[in-house]
Amino acid sequence: MIMVVRALVGVAGVLAVLVALGFWFRPDTLAAEFAISPQGALGYATLRADLAALFGGVGALAIASALRNSAYLLTAPLLLLALGLCGRLLTIALAGYEPSMLQPMIVEVVLITLFATGRKVLPQR
């Protein structure tokens, strides 16, 4: 069980880092996929800094957790994903639900479940 969780956490981490790199090197493509429209240099800087930092940080910590077999390293990614999901739920409460909102919420719930499982089964080191 531990090896499966470590592998899944590692794969999730690599995918998150790839998304971060996408925001650095293909911001227009990634912005369109995330339904974001950057406005000017500040918009591109925000994509490259804020969104790449989020995905890069989650990914790097998930990879480190998988490599070091450490539950503690999943605390920050778990918290960040949970806060992101809270933001989506707040948007639904304030602006209403649209079907396009479901897919990213499912991804976040799956990752929250995976990282919470990792926090439970991986060694506490």
VEXZA-13402 format. One record per residue: residue number from 0; residue in one letter; x, y, z of N, C-alpha, C, O, CB in turn. Coordinates in steps of 0.1 Angstrom, whole numbers. Glycine has a CB too. Example, Ala and Ser with C-alpha at 12.3 -4.5 7.8 and 13.67 -1.06 7.14 Angstrom:
   num   residuo   neast   nnorth     nup   caeast   canorth    caup   ceast   cnorth     cup   oeast   onorth     oup   cbeast   cbnorth    cbup
     0         A     132      -57      78      123       -45      78     132      -33      78     142      -33      85      113       -45      90
     1         S     128      -22      71      137       -11      71     129        0      79     134       11      80      141        -6      57
END
This chain:
   num   residuo   neast   nnorth     nup   caeast   canorth    caup   ceast   cnorth     cup   oeast   onorth     oup   cbeast   cbnorth    cbup
     0         M       8      -12       0        0         0       0       9       13       0       6       22      -7       -9         0      12
     1         I      19       13       8       28        24       9      34       27      -4      35       39      -8       38        22      20
     2         M      39       17     -11       46        19     -24      36       25     -35      40       33     -43       51         6     -29
     3         V      23       20     -34       13        26     -44      11       40     -41      10       49     -50        0        17     -43
     4         V       9       44     -28        6        58     -25      18       66     -28      17       77     -34        3        59      -9
     5         R      30       62     -25       42        69     -29      43       72     -44      46       83     -48       55        62     -24
     6         A      40       61     -52       41        63     -66      30       73     -71      33       81     -80       38        49     -73
     7         L      18       72     -66        8        81     -70      11       95     -66       8      105     -74       -6        77     -64
     8         V      16       97     -54       20       110     -49      31      116     -58      31      128     -62       24       110     -34
     9         G      41      107     -62       51       112     -71      47      116     -84      51      126     -90       62       101     -72
    10         V      38      108     -90       32       111    -103      24      124    -103      26      132    -112       23        99    -108
    11         A      16      126     -92        9       138     -91      18      150     -90      16      161     -95        0       138     -78
    12         G      29      148     -83       39       159     -81      46      162     -95      47      174     -98       50       154     -72
    13         V      49      152    -102       56       155    -116      46      162    -125      50      172    -131       60       141    -122
    14         L      33      158    -125       23       165    -133      21      179    -128      20      188    -137       10       157    -132
    15         A      21      182    -116       20       196    -111      32      204    -115      31      216    -119       19       196     -95
    16         V      44      198    -114       56       206    -119      55      209    -134      60      219    -138       69       198    -115
    17         L      50      199    -141       49       202    -156      39      213    -159      41      221    -168       44       189    -163
    18         V      28      214    -151       19       225    -152      26      238    -149      24      248    -156        6       223    -143
    19         A      34      238    -138       42       250    -134      51      254    -146      51      266    -149       50       248    -121
    20         L      58      245    -151       67       248    -163      59      253    -175      63      262    -182       75       236    -167
    21         G      47      248    -176       38       253    -187      35      268    -185      34      276    -194       25       245    -188
    22         F      32      272    -172       29       286    -170      41      294    -172      40      306    -176       24       287    -155
    23         W      53      289    -170       65       297    -173      68      298    -188      71      309    -192       77       290    -166
    24         F      67      288    -195       71       288    -209      60      288    -219      63      291    -231       79       276    -211
    25         R      48      285    -216       36       286    -225      24      292    -218      14      286    -217       33       272    -230
    26         P      26      304    -213       16       310    -205       2      312    -212      -8      311    -206       20       323    -199
    27         D       3      315    -225       -9       317    -233     -17      305    -234     -29      305    -232       -6       323    -247
    28         T     -10      294    -237      -17       281    -238     -23      276    -225     -35      272    -224       -7       270    -243
    29         L     -16      277    -214      -21       273    -201     -32      283    -196     -42      278    -190      -10       273    -190
    30         A     -30      295    -199      -41       305    -194     -54      301    -201     -64      302    -195      -37       319    -198
    31         A     -54      298    -214      -66       294    -221     -72      281    -215     -84      280    -214      -63       293    -236
    32         E     -63      272    -212      -68       259    -206     -75      261    -192     -84      254    -188      -57       249    -205
    33         F     -70      272    -185      -75       275    -172     -86      286    -172     -90      291    -162      -64       279    -163
    34         A     -90      290    -184     -100       300    -186     -96      313    -180    -104      320    -174     -114       296    -180
    35         I     -83      317    -182      -78       329    -177     -73      337    -189     -68      332    -198      -66       326    -167
    36         S     -75      351    -188      -70       360    -198     -61      370    -192     -65      380    -186      -82       366    -205
    37         P     -48      368    -194      -38       378    -188     -39      391    -195     -41      392    -207      -24       372    -189
    38         Q     -38      402    -187      -38       415    -193     -25      422    -191     -21      426    -180      -50       423    -187
    39         G     -17      422    -202       -4       429    -202       6      422    -194       5      410    -191       -6       443    -196
    40         A      17      429    -192       29       423    -185      26      418    -171      31      407    -167       40       432    -185
    41         L      18      426    -164       14       421    -150       6      408    -151       8      400    -142        6       432    -144
    42         G      -3      407    -160      -10       394    -161      -1      382    -164      -3      372    -158      -21       395    -172
    43         Y       9      384    -173       18       373    -176      27      371    -163      30      359    -161       27       376    -188
    44         A      31      381    -157       39       379    -145      31      372    -134      37      364    -127       44       393    -139
    45         T      18      375    -133       10       368    -123       9      353    -126      10      344    -118       -4       374    -122
    46         L       7      350    -139        7       336    -143      20      329    -140      20      318    -134        4       335    -158
    47         R      31      335    -144       44       329    -142      48      328    -127      55      319    -123       54       336    -150
    48         A      44      338    -119       48       338    -105      38      331     -96      42      321     -90       49       353    -100
    49         D      26      335     -96       16       330     -86      12      316     -90      12      307     -82        4       339     -86
    50         L       7      314    -102        2       301    -106      13      291    -107      12      279    -103       -6       301    -118
    51         A      24      295    -113       36       285    -113      41      282    -100      45      271     -97       47       291    -122
    52         A      41      292     -91       45       289     -77      36      279     -70      41      270     -63       46       302     -69
    53         L      23      281     -72       13       272     -66      16      257     -71      18      248     -63       -1       276     -69
    54         F      16      256     -84       17       242     -89      31      237     -87      33      225     -84       14       242    -104
    55         G      41      245     -88       55       241     -86      57      237     -71      64      227     -69       65       252     -90
    56         G      52      245     -62       54       242     -48      46      229     -44      52      220     -37       48       253     -39
    57         V      34      227     -48       27       215     -46      34      203     -52      36      193     -46       12       216     -51
    58         G      39      205     -64       45       194     -71      59      190     -65      62      179     -63       48       198     -86
    59         A      67      200     -62       80       198     -56      78      191     -42      86      182     -39       88       211     -54
    60         L      69      195     -34       67       189     -21      61      175     -22      65      166     -14       58       197     -12
    61         A      53      173     -32       47       159     -34      59      150     -39      60      138     -34       36       159     -45
    62         I      67      154     -48       78       146     -52      88      143     -41      92      132     -39       86       153     -64
    63         A      91      154     -33      100       152     -21      94      142     -11     101      133      -6      102       165     -14
    64         S      81      143      -9       74       133       0      75      119      -5      78      110       2       59       137       1
    65         A      73      117     -18       74       104     -24      88       98     -23      90       87     -20       69       104     -39
    66         L      98      107     -26      112       102     -26     117      100     -12     125       90     -10      121       113     -33
    67         R     113      108      -3      118       106      11     109       98      20     112       95      31      119       120      18
    68         N      97       93      14       88        85      21      84       92      34      84       86      45       94        71      24
    69         S      79      104      33       76       113      44      62      119      43      59      126      33       86       124      45
    70         A      54      116      53       40       121      54      40      136      56      32      144      51       32       114      65
    71         Y      50      141      64       50       155      68      51      165      56      45      176      56       62       158      77
    72         L      58      160      45       60       169      34      47      171      26      47      179      16       71       163      25
    73         L      37      163      29       24       165      22      15      175      29       4      178      24       17       151      21
    74         T      19      180      40       10       189      48       7      202      40      -4      206      38       16       193      61
    75         A      17      208      35       16       221      27       8      219      15      -2      226      12       29       227      24
    76         P      11      209       6        3       207      -6     -12      204      -3     -21      208     -10        9       195     -14
    77         L     -14      196       8      -28       193      12     -35      205      16     -47      207      12      -28       183      24
    78         L     -29      214      24      -35       227      28     -38      236      16     -49      242      15      -26       234      38
    79         L     -28      237       7      -30       245      -5     -42      241     -14     -50      249     -18      -17       246     -13
    80         L     -43      228     -16      -54       222     -24     -67      224     -17     -77      227     -23      -51       207     -27
    81         A     -67      222      -4      -80       224       4     -84      239       3     -96      242       2      -78       220      18
    82         L     -75      248       4      -78       262       3     -83      265     -11     -93      273     -13      -66       271       6
    83         G     -77      259     -21      -82       261     -35     -96      256     -37    -105      263     -43      -73       254     -45
    84         L     -99      245     -31     -113       239     -32    -123      248     -25    -134      250     -29     -113       225     -26
    85         C    -118      254     -13     -127       263      -6    -130      275     -14    -141      280     -14     -120       267       7
    86         G    -120      280     -22     -122       291     -31    -132      288     -42    -141      297     -45     -109       296     -37
    87         R    -132      276     -47     -142       272     -57    -156      271     -51    -165      276     -57     -138       258     -63
    88         L    -157      266     -39     -170       265     -32    -175      279     -29    -187      281     -30     -169       256     -20
    89         L    -167      288     -25     -171       302     -23    -176      308     -36    -186      315     -36     -159       310     -17
    90         T    -169      305     -47     -174       311     -60    -188      305     -63    -196      313     -68     -164       307     -71
    91         I    -190      293     -61     -203       287     -63    -213      294     -54    -224      297     -59     -203       272     -61
    92         A    -210      296     -42     -220       302     -33    -223      317     -37    -234      321     -35     -214       302     -18
    93         L    -213      324     -42     -214       338     -45    -219      341     -59    -227      350     -62     -202       345     -42
    94         A    -214      332     -69     -217       335     -83    -226      324     -89    -230      326    -101     -205       337     -90
    95         G    -228      313     -83     -235       302     -89    -226      292     -95    -215      294     -97     -245       308     -99
    96         Y    -232      281     -98     -225       269    -104    -226      269    -119    -237      272    -125     -230       256     -98
    97         E    -215      266    -125     -215       263    -140    -209      250    -142    -200      246    -134     -207       274    -148
    98         P    -213      242    -151     -208       228    -153    -193      228    -156    -187      218    -152     -215       222    -165
    99         S    -187      238    -161     -173       238    -163    -165      238    -150    -153      236    -151     -169       250    -172
   100         M    -171      241    -139     -164       242    -126    -162      228    -121    -154      226    -112     -172       250    -116
   101         L    -169      218    -125     -169       204    -119    -155      198    -121    -150      192    -112     -179       196    -125
   102         Q    -149      198    -133     -137       190    -136    -125      194    -127    -119      186    -121     -133       192    -150
   103         P    -122      207    -125     -111       211    -116    -114      207    -102    -105      204     -94     -108       225    -117
   104         M    -127      208     -98     -131       204     -84    -129      189     -82    -124      185     -71     -145       208     -81
   105         I    -132      181     -92     -129       167     -90    -114      164     -89    -110      156     -81     -135       159    -103
   106         V    -106      171     -97      -92       169     -96     -87      173     -82     -79      165     -76      -85       178    -107
   107         E     -92      184     -77      -87       188     -64     -92      178     -53     -84      175     -44      -93       202     -60
   108         V    -104      173     -54     -109       163     -44    -100      150     -45     -97      145     -34     -124       160     -46
   109         V     -97      146     -57      -89       134     -58     -75      136     -52     -70      127     -45      -88       130     -73
   110         L     -69      148     -55      -56       150     -50     -56      152     -35     -47      148     -28      -50       163     -56
   111         I     -66      159     -29      -68       160     -15     -69      146      -9     -63      143       2      -80       169     -11
   112         T     -77      137     -15      -78       124      -9     -65      116     -10     -61      109       0      -89       116     -17
   113         L     -58      118     -21      -45       111     -23     -35      116     -12     -28      108      -6      -39       113     -37
   114         F     -34      129     -11      -24       135      -1     -28      132      13     -19      130      22      -23       150      -4
   115         A     -41      132      16      -46       129      30     -43      114      33     -39      110      44      -61       131      31
   116         T     -44      105      23      -41        91      24     -26       90      27     -21       82      35      -45        83      12
   117         G     -18       98      19       -3        98      21       0      102      35       9       97      41        3       107      11
   118         R      -7      113      40       -4       117      54      -7      106      64      -1      106      75      -12       130      57
   119         K     -17       98      61      -21        87      70     -11       75      69      -8       69      80      -35        83      67
   120         V      -7       71      57        0        58      56      15       59      55      22       50      58       -5        51      44
   121         L      20       71      51       35        72      50      40       74      64      33       79      73       38        84      40
   122         P      53       71      66       59        73      79      59       88      83      61       97      74       74        68      79
   123         Q      58       91      95       57       105     101      72      110     103      76      111     114       49       105     114
   124         R      79      112      92       92       118      93      94      129      84     105      135      84      102       107      91
END
